C-alpha cells in the first residue's frame, strides 16, 4: 500500500493514518508531498491521479483502490486487518471510540483553527495570548479534558480505551497542539498526552517532523510569535 501525506511538521490529518499503520506494523510506502496549495502545483499534480479532493492523506491499496479521508482510511484498515484489533475489542467500546473520532472530525473548530499543528516550534506564548483573548478556545479545551477524562476513567488508561487504538492515533495531532501551545490539561488528560507522545509510532513521526526543517510561509506569523525549537 501507498500512503500520500503532507509535511510532517504541519499535516495533522496525515499524522493519523501514518501513526496508526506504524503502531500496528502495517507495511506501506510513504509518499510525502511538500504542501503547496497553488492550483497546478506539484502537490496538486501528484494527487490528481489518486484523489478527487487533492488533499492528503490518501491511501492507495495494492490493487490500486483509493481511500481518502482519515476516518475512511481508519475503517478500511480495520476491515482489512481484523486480527489486529485497530478498534477496541468490545462492541460498545468500539461504538464509543467511533463517536469520539467523529466528534474530533467535526468539532474542536476553534482549537484547530487557532492552533494549527506546528511540531517544530514552542508556541506557548501564542497559546497564552489566545487563552486571554479567545473564550471559545476554553470551551474546546473543556470538552477535550472531559472527553479524555471520561474515557480514561472508564478504561483505566494509559490510552483512551486501555490499549493503543485508532482513536488514539486520531487524537495524536491534538496532543501535539496542546503540547506545543502550552494549553492547560487536567491531570488525567496530561498523563494521557504524555503517554501518546511516548508511543514509538508518535515519537517516530515527531522525530521526522523536527528533522524536516521545511518551514512554509503560511505559518510564519506563528513562528514569529513563538520561538522555533
C-alpha positions as CSV (number, residue, x, y, z in Angstrom):
1,X,0.0,0.0,0.0
2,X,1.0,3.6,-0.5
3,X,0.2,6.5,1.8
4,X,0.3,10.0,0.5
5,X,1.0,12.6,3.2
6,X,2.0,16.2,3.6
7,X,4.7,17.9,5.6
8,X,5.0,16.1,8.9
9,X,5.6,19.3,10.8
10,X,2.1,20.6,9.8
11,X,-0.1,17.8,8.4
12,X,-2.3,16.8,11.3
13,X,-4.6,14.8,9.0
14,X,-1.7,12.8,7.6
15,X,-0.3,12.0,11.0
16,X,-3.4,9.9,12.0
17,X,-3.2,7.0,9.4
18,X,0.7,7.1,9.4
19,X,0.8,6.7,13.2
20,X,-1.9,4.0,13.1
21,X,-0.1,2.0,10.5
22,X,3.2,2.3,12.2
23,X,1.8,1.4,15.6
24,X,0.2,-1.8,14.3
25,X,3.0,-2.8,11.9
26,X,1.0,-2.4,8.7
27,X,3.5,-2.2,5.8
28,X,3.2,0.8,3.5
29,X,5.2,3.1,1.2
30,X,5.3,6.7,2.4
31,X,4.9,9.3,-0.3
32,X,5.4,12.7,1.2
33,X,4.4,15.8,-0.8
34,X,5.5,19.3,0.1
35,X,2.5,21.4,0.8
36,X,1.8,23.9,-2.0
37,X,-1.8,24.9,-2.3
38,X,-1.3,26.8,-5.6
39,X,-3.5,25.3,-8.3
40,X,-1.4,23.3,-10.7
41,X,1.5,22.9,-8.3
42,X,3.5,19.7,-7.9
43,X,1.4,18.9,-4.9
44,X,-1.8,19.1,-6.9
45,X,-0.4,17.2,-9.8
46,X,0.8,14.4,-7.7
47,X,-2.6,14.0,-6.1
48,X,-4.7,14.5,-9.2
49,X,-4.5,10.9,-10.4
50,X,-5.4,9.4,-7.0
51,X,-7.6,11.8,-5.1
52,X,-10.7,13.8,-6.3
53,X,-10.2,16.2,-3.3
54,X,-6.5,16.9,-4.0
55,X,-5.9,16.6,-0.2
56,X,-3.8,14.4,2.0
57,X,-3.8,11.8,3.4
58,X,-4.7,9.3,0.6
59,X,-4.3,5.5,0.9
60,X,-3.8,3.5,-2.3
61,X,-4.2,-0.2,-1.8
62,X,-2.1,-2.9,-3.5
63,X,-4.7,-3.3,-6.3
64,X,-4.9,0.5,-6.8
65,X,-8.1,1.0,-4.8
66,X,-8.0,4.6,-3.3
67,X,-9.3,5.7,0.1
68,X,-9.2,9.3,1.2
69,X,-10.3,11.0,4.5
70,X,-8.8,9.8,7.8
71,X,-11.9,8.2,9.1
72,X,-12.5,6.2,5.9
73,X,-8.8,5.1,5.9
74,X,-9.1,4.0,9.6
75,X,-12.3,2.0,8.8
76,X,-10.8,0.4,5.7
77,X,-7.6,-0.7,7.6
78,X,-9.7,-2.1,10.4
79,X,-11.7,-4.2,7.9
80,X,-8.5,-5.3,6.1
81,X,-6.7,-6.3,9.3
82,X,-9.4,-7.6,11.7
83,X,-7.0,-9.6,13.7
84,X,-5.0,-6.5,14.7
85,X,-8.0,-5.0,16.6
86,X,-7.4,-1.5,15.4
87,X,-10.6,-0.5,17.2
88,X,-11.3,-1.6,20.8
89,X,-12.3,-5.3,21.2
90,X,-15.6,-4.7,23.0
91,X,-18.6,-3.7,20.7
92,X,-19.8,-0.9,23.0
93,X,-16.3,0.5,23.4
94,X,-15.8,0.4,19.6
95,X,-19.0,2.4,19.2
96,X,-17.8,4.9,21.8
97,X,-14.4,5.1,20.2
98,X,-16.0,5.9,16.8
99,X,-18.1,8.5,18.5
100,X,-15.0,10.2,19.8
101,X,-13.4,10.1,16.4
102,X,-16.5,11.6,14.8
103,X,-16.5,14.4,17.3
104,X,-12.9,15.1,16.7
105,X,-13.6,15.0,12.9
106,X,-16.4,17.6,13.1
107,X,-15.7,19.5,16.3
108,X,-13.0,21.5,18.2
109,X,-13.1,24.1,15.4
110,X,-11.7,26.9,17.5
111,X,-8.8,24.9,18.9
112,X,-7.9,23.5,15.4
113,X,-8.2,26.9,13.6
114,X,-6.4,28.9,16.2
115,X,-3.7,26.4,17.0
116,X,-2.6,24.7,13.7
117,X,-0.2,21.9,14.3
118,X,3.4,23.0,14.2
119,X,5.6,20.4,15.9
120,X,8.9,22.1,15.4
121,X,8.0,25.2,17.4
122,X,7.5,26.3,21.0
123,X,4.3,28.3,20.8
124,X,3.4,28.6,24.5
125,X,3.5,32.4,24.2
126,X,0.9,32.2,21.4
127,X,-1.2,29.8,23.5
128,X,-1.2,32.2,26.5
129,X,-2.3,35.1,24.3
130,X,-5.1,33.0,22.7
131,X,-6.3,31.9,26.1
132,X,-6.7,35.5,27.2
133,X,-8.5,36.7,24.0
134,X,-10.5,33.7,22.7
135,X,-13.2,32.5,25.1
136,X,-14.4,29.7,22.8
137,X,-10.9,28.2,23.0
138,X,-11.7,27.5,26.6
139,X,-14.9,25.7,25.6
140,X,-13.0,23.4,23.3
141,X,-10.3,22.7,25.9
142,X,-13.0,22.0,28.5
143,X,-14.6,19.5,26.2
144,X,-11.3,17.9,25.3
145,X,-10.4,17.5,29.0
146,X,-13.9,16.0,29.7
147,X,-13.8,13.7,26.7
148,X,-10.4,12.3,27.5
149,X,-11.1,12.1,31.2
150,X,-14.3,10.1,30.9
151,X,-12.7,7.6,28.5
152,X,-9.6,7.2,30.7
153,X,-11.7,6.8,33.9
154,X,-13.7,4.0,32.2
155,X,-10.7,2.2,30.8
156,X,-8.1,2.8,33.4
157,X,-5.7,4.0,30.7
158,X,-3.0,4.6,29.7
159,X,-4.8,5.1,26.4
160,X,-8.4,6.1,25.9
161,X,-9.6,2.5,25.7
162,X,-6.7,0.9,27.5
163,X,-4.7,-0.4,24.6
164,X,-3.5,2.0,21.8
165,X,-6.1,2.0,19.0
166,X,-7.5,4.0,16.1
167,X,-8.9,6.6,18.4
168,X,-5.5,7.4,20.0
169,X,-3.9,7.8,16.6
170,X,-6.8,10.1,15.7
171,X,-6.2,12.3,18.7
172,X,-2.4,12.3,18.4
173,X,-2.4,15.7,16.4
174,X,-4.5,17.2,19.1
175,X,-1.9,16.1,21.7
176,X,0.7,17.9,19.7
177,X,-1.3,21.0,19.6
178,X,-1.9,21.3,23.3
179,X,1.7,20.4,23.9
180,X,3.3,23.0,21.6
181,X,0.8,25.8,22.5
182,X,1.2,25.1,26.2
183,X,-2.6,24.7,26.7
184,X,-3.9,23.6,30.1
185,X,-4.9,20.0,30.7
186,X,-6.3,18.2,33.7
187,X,-4.1,15.7,35.5
188,X,-5.6,12.7,33.7
189,X,-5.6,14.4,30.3
190,X,-2.0,15.5,30.8
191,X,-0.9,11.9,31.7
192,X,-2.7,10.7,28.6
193,X,-1.0,13.3,26.4
194,X,2.4,12.2,27.8
195,X,1.6,8.5,27.0
196,X,0.6,9.4,23.5
197,X,3.8,11.3,22.9
198,X,5.9,8.5,24.3
199,X,4.3,5.9,22.0
200,X,7.0,4.7,19.5
201,X,4.9,5.5,16.4
202,X,4.1,9.0,17.6
203,X,7.7,9.6,18.6
204,X,8.8,8.5,15.1
205,X,6.5,11.0,13.4
206,X,7.7,13.8,15.7
207,X,11.3,13.0,15.1
208,X,10.7,13.1,11.3
209,X,8.8,16.4,11.7
210,X,11.6,18.0,13.6
211,X,14.2,16.8,11.1
212,X,12.3,18.3,8.1
213,X,13.3,22.0,8.7
214,X,11.0,22.8,5.8
215,X,9.2,25.9,7.1
216,X,6.3,27.2,5.0
217,X,5.1,30.7,4.5
218,X,1.5,30.1,5.8
219,X,2.7,29.6,9.4
220,X,5.3,32.3,9.6
221,X,3.2,34.5,11.8
222,X,3.1,31.7,14.4
223,X,6.9,31.2,14.3
224,X,7.4,34.9,14.7
225,X,5.1,35.0,17.7
226,X,6.7,31.9,19.3
227,X,10.2,30.6,19.2
228,X,11.4,27.8,16.9
229,X,12.9,24.7,18.6
